[in-house]
């Protein structure tokens, strides 16, 4: 495959990821952030979503290394997922009996 074909494929993949981010990942992540900010624990469904989103984020990081215009968005989403995970774990500890 030629470099220009790889570049087009990478750009196409990045565009698909950005559409998914805007329409699915970001709205759900913001709802989860609100949830953990209220002190609630993450459900198993929430955790599965975060796992899938972080796996997709790894692919996005690889693309962002090739397409620097996406680097800031990828970094901000990674920070958001990290904050949700961290606060969710803190909430879980607070909710655990005997703590």
mmCIF file as gemmi writes it, N, C-alpha and C atoms, coordinates in Angstrom:
data_model
loop_
_atom_site.group_PDB
_atom_site.id
_atom_site.type_symbol
_atom_site.label_atom_id
_atom_site.label_alt_id
_atom_site.label_comp_id
_atom_site.label_asym_id
_atom_site.label_entity_id
_atom_site.label_seq_id
_atom_site.pdbx_PDB_ins_code
_atom_site.Cartn_x
_atom_site.Cartn_y
_atom_site.Cartn_z
_atom_site.occupancy
_atom_site.B_iso_or_equiv
_atom_site.pdbx_formal_charge
_atom_site.auth_seq_id
_atom_site.auth_asym_id
_atom_site.pdbx_PDB_model_num
ATOM 1 N N . UNK Axp A 1 ? 0.849 -1.169 0 1 0 ? 1 A 1
ATOM 2 C CA . UNK Axp A 1 ? 0 0 0 1 0 ? 1 A 1
ATOM 3 C C . UNK Axp A 1 ? 0.896 1.233 0 1 0 ? 1 A 1
ATOM 4 N N . UNK Axp A 2 ? 0.582 2.198 -0.807 1 0 ? 2 A 1
ATOM 5 C CA . UNK Axp A 2 ? 1.399 3.411 -0.911 1 0 ? 2 A 1
ATOM 6 C C . UNK Axp A 2 ? 1.157 4.307 0.299 1 0 ? 2 A 1
ATOM 7 N N . UNK Axp A 3 ? 2.099 5.227 0.517 1 0 ? 3 A 1
ATOM 8 C CA . UNK Axp A 3 ? 1.975 6.149 1.637 1 0 ? 3 A 1
ATOM 9 C C . UNK Axp A 3 ? 0.72 6.995 1.528 1 0 ? 3 A 1
ATOM 10 N N . UNK Axp A 4 ? 0.376 7.419 0.318 1 0 ? 4 A 1
ATOM 11 C CA . UNK Axp A 4 ? -0.82 8.253 0.167 1 0 ? 4 A 1
ATOM 12 C C . UNK Axp A 4 ? -2.088 7.455 0.475 1 0 ? 4 A 1
ATOM 13 N N . UNK Axp A 5 ? -2.103 6.176 0.149 1 0 ? 5 A 1
ATOM 14 C CA . UNK Axp A 5 ? -3.251 5.329 0.489 1 0 ? 5 A 1
ATOM 15 C C . UNK Axp A 5 ? -3.36 5.17 1.998 1 0 ? 5 A 1
ATOM 16 N N . UNK Axp A 6 ? -2.232 4.972 2.661 1 0 ? 6 A 1
ATOM 17 C CA . UNK Axp A 6 ? -2.225 4.854 4.131 1 0 ? 6 A 1
ATOM 18 C C . UNK Axp A 6 ? -2.685 6.159 4.762 1 0 ? 6 A 1
ATOM 19 N N . UNK Axp A 7 ? -2.228 7.278 4.215 1 0 ? 7 A 1
ATOM 20 C CA . UNK Axp A 7 ? -2.622 8.579 4.745 1 0 ? 7 A 1
ATOM 21 C C . UNK Axp A 7 ? -4.135 8.789 4.615 1 0 ? 7 A 1
ATOM 22 N N . UNK Axp A 8 ? -4.687 8.439 3.469 1 0 ? 8 A 1
ATOM 23 C CA . UNK Axp A 8 ? -6.129 8.575 3.259 1 0 ? 8 A 1
ATOM 24 C C . UNK Axp A 8 ? -6.897 7.661 4.206 1 0 ? 8 A 1
ATOM 25 N N . UNK Axp A 9 ? -6.4 6.442 4.371 1 0 ? 9 A 1
ATOM 26 C CA . UNK Axp A 9 ? -7.051 5.504 5.285 1 0 ? 9 A 1
ATOM 27 C C . UNK Axp A 9 ? -7.003 6.036 6.71 1 0 ? 9 A 1
ATOM 28 N N . UNK Axp A 10 ? -5.838 6.534 7.137 1 0 ? 10 A 1
ATOM 29 C CA . UNK Axp A 10 ? -5.703 7.087 8.491 1 0 ? 10 A 1
ATOM 30 C C . UNK Axp A 10 ? -6.634 8.274 8.694 1 0 ? 10 A 1
ATOM 31 N N . UNK Axp A 11 ? -6.718 9.151 7.708 1 0 ? 11 A 1
ATOM 32 C CA . UNK Axp A 11 ? -7.595 10.313 7.811 1 0 ? 11 A 1
ATOM 33 C C . UNK Axp A 11 ? -9.057 9.881 7.866 1 0 ? 11 A 1
ATOM 34 N N . UNK Axp A 12 ? -9.418 8.884 7.077 1 0 ? 12 A 1
ATOM 35 C CA . UNK Axp A 12 ? -10.786 8.37 7.098 1 0 ? 12 A 1
ATOM 36 C C . UNK Axp A 12 ? -11.126 7.745 8.437 1 0 ? 12 A 1
ATOM 37 N N . UNK Axp A 13 ? -10.195 6.973 8.972 1 0 ? 13 A 1
ATOM 38 C CA . UNK Axp A 13 ? -10.406 6.357 10.285 1 0 ? 13 A 1
ATOM 39 C C . UNK Axp A 13 ? -10.541 7.433 11.351 1 0 ? 13 A 1
ATOM 40 N N . UNK Axp A 14 ? -9.7 8.444 11.283 1 0 ? 14 A 1
ATOM 41 C CA . UNK Axp A 14 ? -9.756 9.546 12.248 1 0 ? 14 A 1
ATOM 42 C C . UNK Axp A 14 ? -11.105 10.26 12.167 1 0 ? 14 A 1
ATOM 43 N N . UNK Axp A 15 ? -11.608 10.462 10.971 1 0 ? 15 A 1
ATOM 44 C CA . UNK Axp A 15 ? -12.897 11.133 10.82 1 0 ? 15 A 1
ATOM 45 C C . UNK Axp A 15 ? -14.018 10.299 11.427 1 0 ? 15 A 1
ATOM 46 N N . UNK Axp A 16 ? -13.98 8.99 11.222 1 0 ? 16 A 1
ATOM 47 C CA . UNK Axp A 16 ? -14.998 8.104 11.81 1 0 ? 16 A 1
ATOM 48 C C . UNK Axp A 16 ? -14.924 8.176 13.331 1 0 ? 16 A 1
ATOM 49 N N . UNK Axp A 17 ? -13.707 8.125 13.869 1 0 ? 17 A 1
ATOM 50 C CA . UNK Axp A 17 ? -13.546 8.202 15.322 1 0 ? 17 A 1
ATOM 51 C C . UNK Axp A 17 ? -14.044 9.537 15.871 1 0 ? 17 A 1
ATOM 52 N N . UNK Axp A 18 ? -13.808 10.618 15.151 1 0 ? 18 A 1
ATOM 53 C CA . UNK Axp A 18 ? -14.264 11.927 15.61 1 0 ? 18 A 1
ATOM 54 C C . UNK Axp A 18 ? -15.792 12.019 15.595 1 0 ? 18 A 1
ATOM 55 N N . UNK Axp A 19 ? -16.424 11.461 14.575 1 0 ? 19 A 1
ATOM 56 C CA . UNK Axp A 19 ? -17.891 11.457 14.52 1 0 ? 19 A 1
ATOM 57 C C . UNK Axp A 19 ? -18.438 10.643 15.692 1 0 ? 19 A 1
ATOM 58 N N . UNK Axp A 20 ? -17.857 9.481 15.933 1 0 ? 20 A 1
ATOM 59 C CA . UNK Axp A 20 ? -18.286 8.632 17.045 1 0 ? 20 A 1
ATOM 60 C C . UNK Axp A 20 ? -18.05 9.35 18.375 1 0 ? 20 A 1
ATOM 61 N N . UNK Axp A 21 ? -16.932 10.027 18.48 1 0 ? 21 A 1
ATOM 62 C CA . UNK Axp A 21 ? -16.624 10.768 19.697 1 0 ? 21 A 1
ATOM 63 C C . UNK Axp A 21 ? -17.693 11.833 19.951 1 0 ? 21 A 1
ATOM 64 N N . UNK Axp A 22 ? -18.002 12.594 18.935 1 0 ? 22 A 1
ATOM 65 C CA . UNK Axp A 22 ? -18.96 13.69 19.076 1 0 ? 22 A 1
ATOM 66 C C . UNK Axp A 22 ? -20.378 13.187 19.343 1 0 ? 22 A 1
ATOM 67 N N . UNK Axp A 23 ? -20.786 12.141 18.656 1 0 ? 23 A 1
ATOM 68 C CA . UNK Axp A 23 ? -22.178 11.692 18.747 1 0 ? 23 A 1
ATOM 69 C C . UNK Axp A 23 ? -22.434 10.688 19.868 1 0 ? 23 A 1
ATOM 70 N N . UNK Axp A 24 ? -21.406 9.93 20.277 1 0 ? 24 A 1
ATOM 71 C CA . UNK Axp A 24 ? -21.628 8.865 21.256 1 0 ? 24 A 1
ATOM 72 C C . UNK Axp A 24 ? -20.741 8.979 22.487 1 0 ? 24 A 1
ATOM 73 N N . UNK Axp A 25 ? -19.444 9.003 22.281 1 0 ? 25 A 1
ATOM 74 C CA . UNK Axp A 25 ? -18.515 8.909 23.411 1 0 ? 25 A 1
ATOM 75 C C . UNK Axp A 25 ? -18.555 10.122 24.33 1 0 ? 25 A 1
ATOM 76 N N . UNK Axp A 26 ? -18.459 11.312 23.77 1 0 ? 26 A 1
ATOM 77 C CA . UNK Axp A 26 ? -18.415 12.511 24.6 1 0 ? 26 A 1
ATOM 78 C C . UNK Axp A 26 ? -19.71 12.719 25.39 1 0 ? 26 A 1
ATOM 79 N N . UNK Axp A 27 ? -20.898 12.637 24.775 1 0 ? 27 A 1
ATOM 80 C CA . UNK Axp A 27 ? -22.116 12.825 25.577 1 0 ? 27 A 1
ATOM 81 C C . UNK Axp A 27 ? -22.225 11.817 26.728 1 0 ? 27 A 1
ATOM 82 N N . UNK Axp A 28 ? -21.896 10.572 26.466 1 0 ? 28 A 1
ATOM 83 C CA . UNK Axp A 28 ? -21.964 9.543 27.518 1 0 ? 28 A 1
ATOM 84 C C . UNK Axp A 28 ? -20.912 9.811 28.591 1 0 ? 28 A 1
ATOM 85 N N . UNK Axp A 29 ? -19.709 10.185 28.19 1 0 ? 29 A 1
ATOM 86 C CA . UNK Axp A 29 ? -18.644 10.47 29.156 1 0 ? 29 A 1
ATOM 87 C C . UNK Axp A 29 ? -19.039 11.657 30.042 1 0 ? 29 A 1
ATOM 88 N N . UNK Axp A 30 ? -19.634 12.675 29.474 1 0 ? 30 A 1
ATOM 89 C CA . UNK Axp A 30 ? -20.045 13.822 30.278 1 0 ? 30 A 1
ATOM 90 C C . UNK Axp A 30 ? -21.135 13.445 31.282 1 0 ? 30 A 1
ATOM 91 N N . UNK Axp A 31 ? -22.042 12.557 30.899 1 0 ? 31 A 1
ATOM 92 C CA . UNK Axp A 31 ? -23.061 12.069 31.843 1 0 ? 31 A 1
ATOM 93 C C . UNK Axp A 31 ? -22.408 11.267 32.974 1 0 ? 31 A 1
ATOM 94 N N . UNK Axp A 32 ? -21.408 10.466 32.625 1 0 ? 32 A 1
ATOM 95 C CA . UNK Axp A 32 ? -20.703 9.714 33.658 1 0 ? 32 A 1
ATOM 96 C C . UNK Axp A 32 ? -19.953 10.646 34.598 1 0 ? 32 A 1
ATOM 97 N N . UNK Axp A 33 ? -19.371 11.703 34.061 1 0 ? 33 A 1
ATOM 98 C CA . UNK Axp A 33 ? -18.673 12.666 34.912 1 0 ? 33 A 1
ATOM 99 C C . UNK Axp A 33 ? -19.647 13.315 35.881 1 0 ? 33 A 1
ATOM 100 N N . UNK Axp A 34 ? -20.816 13.701 35.4 1 0 ? 34 A 1
ATOM 101 C CA . UNK Axp A 34 ? -21.845 14.263 36.286 1 0 ? 34 A 1
ATOM 102 C C . UNK Axp A 34 ? -22.209 13.258 37.381 1 0 ? 34 A 1
ATOM 103 N N . UNK Axp A 35 ? -22.321 12.008 37.005 1 0 ? 35 A 1
ATOM 104 C CA . UNK Axp A 35 ? -22.687 10.951 37.942 1 0 ? 35 A 1
ATOM 105 C C . UNK Axp A 35 ? -21.643 10.822 39.058 1 0 ? 35 A 1
ATOM 106 N N . UNK Axp A 36 ? -20.376 10.721 38.682 1 0 ? 36 A 1
ATOM 107 C CA . UNK Axp A 36 ? -19.34 10.559 39.709 1 0 ? 36 A 1
ATOM 108 C C . UNK Axp A 36 ? -19.145 11.854 40.498 1 0 ? 36 A 1
ATOM 109 N N . UNK Axp A 37 ? -19.376 13.003 39.869 1 0 ? 37 A 1
ATOM 110 C CA . UNK Axp A 37 ? -19.29 14.278 40.593 1 0 ? 37 A 1
ATOM 111 C C . UNK Axp A 37 ? -20.367 14.38 41.671 1 0 ? 37 A 1
ATOM 112 N N . UNK Axp A 38 ? -21.489 13.695 41.469 1 0 ? 38 A 1
ATOM 113 C CA . UNK Axp A 38 ? -22.558 13.66 42.487 1 0 ? 38 A 1
ATOM 114 C C . UNK Axp A 38 ? -22.249 12.649 43.59 1 0 ? 38 A 1
ATOM 115 N N . UNK Axp A 39 ? -21.145 11.917 43.43 1 0 ? 39 A 1
ATOM 116 C CA . UNK Axp A 39 ? -20.766 10.938 44.445 1 0 ? 39 A 1
ATOM 117 C C . UNK Axp A 39 ? -21.297 9.54 44.193 1 0 ? 39 A 1
ATOM 118 N N . UNK Axp A 40 ? -21.874 9.326 43.024 1 0 ? 40 A 1
ATOM 119 C CA . UNK Axp A 40 ? -22.427 8.017 42.698 1 0 ? 40 A 1
ATOM 120 C C . UNK Axp A 40 ? -21.332 7.073 42.205 1 0 ? 40 A 1
ATOM 121 N N . UNK Axp A 41 ? -21.607 5.784 42.336 1 0 ? 41 A 1
ATOM 122 C CA . UNK Axp A 41 ? -20.68 4.759 41.843 1 0 ? 41 A 1
ATOM 123 C C . UNK Axp A 41 ? -21.001 4.432 40.391 1 0 ? 41 A 1
ATOM 124 N N . UNK Axp A 42 ? -20.006 3.95 39.689 1 0 ? 42 A 1
ATOM 125 C CA . UNK Axp A 42 ? -20.196 3.509 38.31 1 0 ? 42 A 1
ATOM 126 C C . UNK Axp A 42 ? -20.812 2.125 38.299 1 0 ? 42 A 1
ATOM 127 N N . UNK Axp A 43 ? -21.731 1.898 37.389 1 0 ? 43 A 1
ATOM 128 C CA . UNK Axp A 43 ? -22.327 0.571 37.23 1 0 ? 43 A 1
ATOM 129 C C . UNK Axp A 43 ? -21.41 -0.298 36.371 1 0 ? 43 A 1
ATOM 130 N N . UNK Axp A 44 ? -21.711 -1.578 36.305 1 0 ? 44 A 1
ATOM 131 C CA . UNK Axp A 44 ? -20.946 -2.474 35.43 1 0 ? 44 A 1
ATOM 132 C C . UNK Axp A 44 ? -21.052 -2.01 33.971 1 0 ? 44 A 1
ATOM 133 N N . UNK Axp A 45 ? -22.226 -1.545 33.586 1 0 ? 45 A 1
ATOM 134 C CA . UNK Axp A 45 ? -22.434 -1.038 32.229 1 0 ? 45 A 1
ATOM 135 C C . UNK Axp A 45 ? -21.546 0.181 31.977 1 0 ? 45 A 1
ATOM 136 N N . UNK Axp A 46 ? -21.467 1.079 32.963 1 0 ? 46 A 1
ATOM 137 C CA . UNK Axp A 46 ? -20.614 2.267 32.843 1 0 ? 46 A 1
ATOM 138 C C . UNK Axp A 46 ? -19.149 1.864 32.68 1 0 ? 46 A 1
ATOM 139 N N . UNK Axp A 47 ? -18.719 0.903 33.46 1 0 ? 47 A 1
ATOM 140 C CA . UNK Axp A 47 ? -17.329 0.446 33.412 1 0 ? 47 A 1
ATOM 141 C C . UNK Axp A 47 ? -17.021 -0.195 32.062 1 0 ? 47 A 1
ATOM 142 N N . UNK Axp A 48 ? -17.951 -0.974 31.533 1 0 ? 48 A 1
ATOM 143 C CA . UNK Axp A 48 ? -17.753 -1.576 30.214 1 0 ? 48 A 1
ATOM 144 C C . UNK Axp A 48 ? -17.634 -0.497 29.135 1 0 ? 48 A 1
ATOM 145 N N . UNK Axp A 49 ? -18.466 0.527 29.245 1 0 ? 49 A 1
ATOM 146 C CA . UNK Axp A 49 ? -18.378 1.647 28.298 1 0 ? 49 A 1
ATOM 147 C C . UNK Axp A 49 ? -16.992 2.276 28.36 1 0 ? 49 A 1
ATOM 148 N N . UNK Axp A 50 ? -16.509 2.543 29.574 1 0 ? 50 A 1
ATOM 149 C CA . UNK Axp A 50 ? -15.196 3.169 29.733 1 0 ? 50 A 1
ATOM 150 C C . UNK Axp A 50 ? -14.085 2.286 29.176 1 0 ? 50 A 1
ATOM 151 N N . UNK Axp A 51 ? -14.191 0.989 29.386 1 0 ? 51 A 1
ATOM 152 C CA . UNK Axp A 51 ? -13.175 0.069 28.84 1 0 ? 51 A 1
ATOM 153 C C . UNK Axp A 51 ? -13.146 0.143 27.317 1 0 ? 51 A 1
ATOM 154 N N . UNK Axp A 52 ? -14.323 0.106 26.692 1 0 ? 52 A 1
ATOM 155 C CA . UNK Axp A 52 ? -14.388 0.191 25.224 1 0 ? 52 A 1
ATOM 156 C C . UNK Axp A 52 ? -13.868 1.538 24.733 1 0 ? 52 A 1
ATOM 157 N N . UNK Axp A 53 ? -14.249 2.592 25.427 1 0 ? 53 A 1
ATOM 158 C CA . UNK Axp A 53 ? -13.821 3.931 25.026 1 0 ? 53 A 1
ATOM 159 C C . UNK Axp A 53 ? -12.305 4.076 25.151 1 0 ? 53 A 1
ATOM 160 N N . UNK Axp A 54 ? -11.727 3.506 26.187 1 0 ? 54 A 1
ATOM 161 C CA . UNK Axp A 54 ? -10.274 3.605 26.362 1 0 ? 54 A 1
ATOM 162 C C . UNK Axp A 54 ? -9.539 2.76 25.328 1 0 ? 54 A 1
ATOM 163 N N . UNK Axp A 55 ? -10.111 1.612 24.957 1 0 ? 55 A 1
ATOM 164 C CA . UNK Axp A 55 ? -9.501 0.811 23.895 1 0 ? 55 A 1
ATOM 165 C C . UNK Axp A 55 ? -9.528 1.582 22.579 1 0 ? 55 A 1
ATOM 166 N N . UNK Axp A 56 ? -10.637 2.215 22.304 1 0 ? 56 A 1
ATOM 167 C CA . UNK Axp A 56 ? -10.734 3.036 21.096 1 0 ? 56 A 1
ATOM 168 C C . UNK Axp A 56 ? -9.765 4.216 21.196 1 0 ? 56 A 1
ATOM 169 N N . UNK Axp A 57 ? -9.579 4.71 22.403 1 0 ? 57 A 1
ATOM 170 C CA . UNK Axp A 57 ? -8.647 5.809 22.622 1 0 ? 57 A 1
ATOM 171 C C . UNK Axp A 57 ? -7.219 5.442 22.274 1 0 ? 57 A 1
ATOM 172 N N . UNK Axp A 58 ? -6.862 4.187 22.48 1 0 ? 58 A 1
ATOM 173 C CA . UNK Axp A 58 ? -5.518 3.733 22.096 1 0 ? 58 A 1
ATOM 174 C C . UNK Axp A 58 ? -5.338 3.84 20.584 1 0 ? 58 A 1
ATOM 175 N N . UNK Axp A 59 ? -6.353 3.442 19.852 1 0 ? 59 A 1
ATOM 176 C CA . UNK Axp A 59 ? -6.316 3.569 18.394 1 0 ? 59 A 1
ATOM 177 C C . UNK Axp A 59 ? -6.234 5.047 18.009 1 0 ? 59 A 1
ATOM 178 N N . UNK Axp A 60 ? -6.976 5.876 18.72 1 0 ? 60 A 1
ATOM 179 C CA . UNK Axp A 60 ? -6.952 7.309 18.43 1 0 ? 60 A 1
ATOM 180 C C . UNK Axp A 60 ? -5.575 7.904 18.722 1 0 ? 60 A 1
ATOM 181 N N . UNK Axp A 61 ? -4.916 7.437 19.78 1 0 ? 61 A 1
ATOM 182 C CA . UNK Axp A 61 ? -3.563 7.926 20.09 1 0 ? 61 A 1
ATOM 183 C C . UNK Axp A 61 ? -2.588 7.58 18.962 1 0 ? 61 A 1
ATOM 184 N N . UNK Axp A 62 ? -2.707 6.382 18.438 1 0 ? 62 A 1
ATOM 185 C CA . UNK Axp A 62 ? -1.846 5.966 17.332 1 0 ? 62 A 1
ATOM 186 C C . UNK Axp A 62 ? -2.063 6.876 16.125 1 0 ? 62 A 1
ATOM 187 N N . UNK Axp A 63 ? -3.326 7.152 15.821 1 0 ? 63 A 1
ATOM 188 C CA . UNK Axp A 63 ? -3.635 8.038 14.7 1 0 ? 63 A 1
ATOM 189 C C . UNK Axp A 63 ? -3.179 9.469 14.974 1 0 ? 63 A 1
ATOM 190 N N . UNK Axp A 64 ? -3.353 9.919 16.208 1 0 ? 64 A 1
ATOM 191 C CA . UNK Axp A 64 ? -2.97 11.291 16.541 1 0 ? 64 A 1
ATOM 192 C C . UNK Axp A 64 ? -1.468 11.493 16.414 1 0 ? 64 A 1
ATOM 193 N N . UNK Axp A 65 ? -0.711 10.428 16.599 1 0 ? 65 A 1
ATOM 194 C CA . UNK Axp A 65 ? 0.74 10.539 16.398 1 0 ? 65 A 1
ATOM 195 C C . UNK Axp A 65 ? 1.048 10.841 14.93 1 0 ? 65 A 1
ATOM 196 N N . UNK Axp A 66 ? 0.19 10.351 14.03 1 0 ? 66 A 1
ATOM 197 C CA . UNK Axp A 66 ? 0.372 10.59 12.597 1 0 ? 66 A 1
ATOM 198 C C . UNK Axp A 66 ? -0.356 11.854 12.133 1 0 ? 66 A 1
ATOM 199 N N . UNK Axp A 67 ? -1.406 12.207 12.848 1 0 ? 67 A 1
ATOM 200 C CA . UNK Axp A 67 ? -2.246 13.349 12.47 1 0 ? 67 A 1
ATOM 201 C C . UNK Axp A 67 ? -2.331 14.296 13.676 1 0 ? 67 A 1
ATOM 202 N N . UNK Axp A 68 ? -1.339 15.145 13.846 1 0 ? 68 A 1
ATOM 203 C CA . UNK Axp A 68 ? -1.242 15.968 15.054 1 0 ? 68 A 1
ATOM 204 C C . UNK Axp A 68 ? -2.437 16.883 15.326 1 0 ? 68 A 1
ATOM 205 N N . UNK Axp A 69 ? -3.241 17.17 14.326 1 0 ? 69 A 1
ATOM 206 C CA . UNK Axp A 69 ? -4.397 18.03 14.537 1 0 ? 69 A 1
ATOM 207 C C . UNK Axp A 69 ? -5.415 17.403 15.493 1 0 ? 69 A 1
ATOM 208 N N . UNK Axp A 70 ? -5.305 16.091 15.718 1 0 ? 70 A 1
ATOM 209 C CA . UNK Axp A 70 ? -6.221 15.396 16.62 1 0 ? 70 A 1
ATOM 210 C C . UNK Axp A 70 ? -5.623 15.189 18.011 1 0 ? 70 A 1
ATOM 211 N N . UNK Axp A 71 ? -4.378 15.547 18.209 1 0 ? 71 A 1
ATOM 212 C CA . UNK Axp A 71 ? -3.682 15.265 19.463 1 0 ? 71 A 1
ATOM 213 C C . UNK Axp A 71 ? -4.373 15.888 20.679 1 0 ? 71 A 1
ATOM 214 N N . UNK Axp A 72 ? -4.77 17.148 20.583 1 0 ? 72 A 1
ATOM 215 C CA . UNK Axp A 72 ? -5.398 17.814 21.728 1 0 ? 72 A 1
ATOM 216 C C . UNK Axp A 72 ? -6.709 17.143 22.116 1 0 ? 72 A 1
ATOM 217 N N . UNK Axp A 73 ? -7.526 16.809 21.138 1 0 ? 73 A 1
ATOM 218 C CA . UNK Axp A 73 ? -8.809 16.153 21.414 1 0 ? 73 A 1
ATOM 219 C C . UNK Axp A 73 ? -8.574 14.801 22.096 1 0 ? 73 A 1
ATOM 220 N N . UNK Axp A 74 ? -7.633 14.043 21.579 1 0 ? 74 A 1
ATOM 221 C CA . UNK Axp A 74 ? -7.319 12.722 22.155 1 0 ? 74 A 1
ATOM 222 C C . UNK Axp A 74 ? -6.845 12.882 23.594 1 0 ? 74 A 1
ATOM 223 N N . UNK Axp A 75 ? -5.973 13.844 23.838 1 0 ? 75 A 1
ATOM 224 C CA . UNK Axp A 75 ? -5.462 14.062 25.195 1 0 ? 75 A 1
ATOM 225 C C . UNK Axp A 75 ? -6.566 14.502 26.154 1 0 ? 75 A 1
ATOM 226 N N . UNK Axp A 76 ? -7.454 15.354 25.688 1 0 ? 76 A 1
ATOM 227 C CA . UNK Axp A 76 ? -8.546 15.825 26.55 1 0 ? 76 A 1
ATOM 228 C C . UNK Axp A 76 ? -9.523 14.7 26.877 1 0 ? 76 A 1
ATOM 229 N N . UNK Axp A 77 ? -9.804 13.852 25.9 1 0 ? 77 A 1
ATOM 230 C CA . UNK Axp A 77 ? -10.694 12.721 26.174 1 0 ? 77 A 1
ATOM 231 C C . UNK Axp A 77 ? -10.036 11.741 27.144 1 0 ? 77 A 1
ATOM 232 N N . UNK Axp A 78 ? -8.749 11.487 26.962 1 0 ? 78 A 1
ATOM 233 C CA . UNK Axp A 78 ? -8.034 10.591 27.879 1 0 ? 78 A 1
ATOM 234 C C . UNK Axp A 78 ? -8.077 11.15 29.3 1 0 ? 78 A 1
ATOM 235 N N . UNK Axp A 79 ? -7.906 12.456 29.443 1 0 ? 79 A 1
ATOM 236 C CA . UNK Axp A 79 ? -7.961 13.078 30.77 1 0 ? 79 A 1
ATOM 237 C C . UNK Axp A 79 ? -9.365 12.969 31.369 1 0 ? 79 A 1
ATOM 238 N N . UNK Axp A 80 ? -10.383 13.123 30.536 1 0 ? 80 A 1
ATOM 239 C CA . UNK Axp A 80 ? -11.763 12.997 31.009 1 0 ? 80 A 1
ATOM 240 C C . UNK Axp A 80 ? -12.04 11.572 31.481 1 0 ? 80 A 1
ATOM 241 N N . UNK Axp A 81 ? -11.64 10.581 30.688 1 0 ? 81 A 1
ATOM 242 C CA . UNK Axp A 81 ? -11.839 9.188 31.087 1 0 ? 81 A 1
ATOM 243 C C . UNK Axp A 81 ? -11.079 8.878 32.378 1 0 ? 81 A 1
ATOM 244 N N . UNK Axp A 82 ? -9.868 9.427 32.497 1 0 ? 82 A 1
ATOM 245 C CA . UNK Axp A 82 ? -9.067 9.213 33.703 1 0 ? 82 A 1
ATOM 246 C C . UNK Axp A 82 ? -9.764 9.813 34.925 1 0 ? 82 A 1
ATOM 247 N N . UNK Axp A 83 ? -10.286 11.017 34.776 1 0 ? 83 A 1
ATOM 248 C CA . UNK Axp A 83 ? -10.972 11.665 35.894 1 0 ? 83 A 1
ATOM 249 C C . UNK Axp A 83 ? -12.221 10.886 36.306 1 0 ? 83 A 1
ATOM 250 N N . UNK Axp A 84 ? -12.993 10.431 35.342 1 0 ? 84 A 1
ATOM 251 C CA . UNK Axp A 84 ? -14.199 9.646 35.639 1 0 ? 84 A 1
ATOM 252 C C . UNK Axp A 84 ? -13.817 8.372 36.384 1 0 ? 84 A 1
ATOM 253 N N . UNK Axp A 85 ? -12.791 7.689 35.889 1 0 ? 85 A 1
ATOM 254 C CA . UNK Axp A 85 ? -12.354 6.438 36.509 1 0 ? 85 A 1
ATOM 255 C C . UNK Axp A 85 ? -11.863 6.68 37.93 1 0 ? 85 A 1
ATOM 256 N N . UNK Axp A 86 ? -11.055 7.72 38.109 1 0 ? 86 A 1
ATOM 257 C CA . UNK Axp A 86 ? -10.503 8.03 39.429 1 0 ? 86 A 1
ATOM 258 C C . UNK Axp A 86 ? -11.614 8.374 40.426 1 0 ? 86 A 1
ATOM 259 N N . UNK Axp A 87 ? -12.528 9.25 40.019 1 0 ? 87 A 1
ATOM 260 C CA . UNK Axp A 87 ? -13.619 9.636 40.91 1 0 ? 87 A 1
ATOM 261 C C . UNK Axp A 87 ? -14.565 8.47 41.173 1 0 ? 87 A 1
ATOM 262 N N . UNK Axp A 88 ? -14.789 7.657 40.154 1 0 ? 88 A 1
ATOM 263 C CA . UNK Axp A 88 ? -15.633 6.474 40.343 1 0 ? 88 A 1
ATOM 264 C C . UNK Axp A 88 ? -15.033 5.534 41.373 1 0 ? 88 A 1
ATOM 265 N N . UNK Axp A 89 ? -13.722 5.343 41.32 1 0 ? 89 A 1
ATOM 266 C CA . UNK Axp A 89 ? -13.041 4.485 42.298 1 0 ? 89 A 1
ATOM 267 C C . UNK Axp A 89 ? -13.122 5.092 43.7 1 0 ? 89 A 1
ATOM 268 N N . UNK Axp A 90 ? -12.954 6.403 43.802 1 0 ? 90 A 1
ATOM 269 C CA . UNK Axp A 90 ? -13.079 7.077 45.103 1 0 ? 90 A 1
ATOM 270 C C . UNK Axp A 90 ? -14.488 6.895 45.664 1 0 ? 90 A 1
ATOM 271 N N . UNK Axp A 91 ? -15.493 7.058 44.816 1 0 ? 91 A 1
ATOM 272 C CA . UNK Axp A 91 ? -16.882 6.895 45.257 1 0 ? 91 A 1
ATOM 273 C C . UNK Axp A 91 ? -17.141 5.466 45.713 1 0 ? 91 A 1
ATOM 274 N N . UNK Axp A 92 ? -16.548 4.517 45.006 1 0 ? 92 A 1
ATOM 275 C CA . UNK Axp A 92 ? -16.714 3.107 45.362 1 0 ? 92 A 1
ATOM 276 C C . UNK Axp A 92 ? -16.114 2.835 46.742 1 0 ? 92 A 1
ATOM 277 N N . UNK Axp A 93 ? -14.95 3.401 47.008 1 0 ? 93 A 1
ATOM 278 C CA . UNK Axp A 93 ? -14.316 3.224 48.318 1 0 ? 93 A 1
ATOM 279 C C . UNK Axp A 93 ? -15.167 3.819 49.435 1 0 ? 93 A 1
ATOM 280 N N . UNK Axp A 94 ? -15.725 4.998 49.175 1 0 ? 94 A 1
ATOM 281 C CA . UNK Axp A 94 ? -16.566 5.649 50.173 1 0 ? 94 A 1
ATOM 282 C C . UNK Axp A 94 ? -17.824 4.841 50.445 1 0 ? 94 A 1
ATOM 283 N N . UNK Axp A 95 ? -18.345 4.19 49.431 1 0 ? 95 A 1
ATOM 284 C CA . UNK Axp A 95 ? -19.584 3.423 49.559 1 0 ? 95 A 1
ATOM 285 C C . UNK Axp A 95 ? -19.377 2.047 50.168 1 0 ? 95 A 1
ATOM 286 N N . UNK Axp A 96 ? -18.129 1.572 50.181 1 0 ? 96 A 1
ATOM 287 C CA . UNK Axp A 96 ? -17.842 0.222 50.692 1 0 ? 96 A 1
ATOM 288 C C . UNK Axp A 96 ? -18.089 0.181 52.201 1 0 ? 96 A 1
ATOM 289 N N . UNK Axp A 97 ? -18.747 -0.88 52.678 1 0 ? 97 A 1
ATOM 290 C CA . UNK Axp A 97 ? -19.004 -0.998 54.115 1 0 ? 97 A 1
ATOM 291 C C . UNK Axp A 97 ? -17.7 -1.118 54.897 1 0 ? 97 A 1
ATOM 292 N N . UNK Axp A 98 ? -17.696 -0.495 56.057 1 0 ? 98 A 1
ATOM 293 C CA . UNK Axp A 98 ? -16.522 -0.594 56.914 1 0 ? 98 A 1
ATOM 294 C C . UNK Axp A 98 ? -15.443 0.408 56.6 1 0 ? 98 A 1
ATOM 295 N N . UNK Axp A 99 ? -15.654 1.304 55.672 1 0 ? 99 A 1
ATOM 296 C CA . UNK Axp A 99 ? -14.634 2.307 55.31 1 0 ? 99 A 1
ATOM 297 C C . UNK Axp A 99 ? -14.937 3.616 55.977 1 0 ? 99 A 1
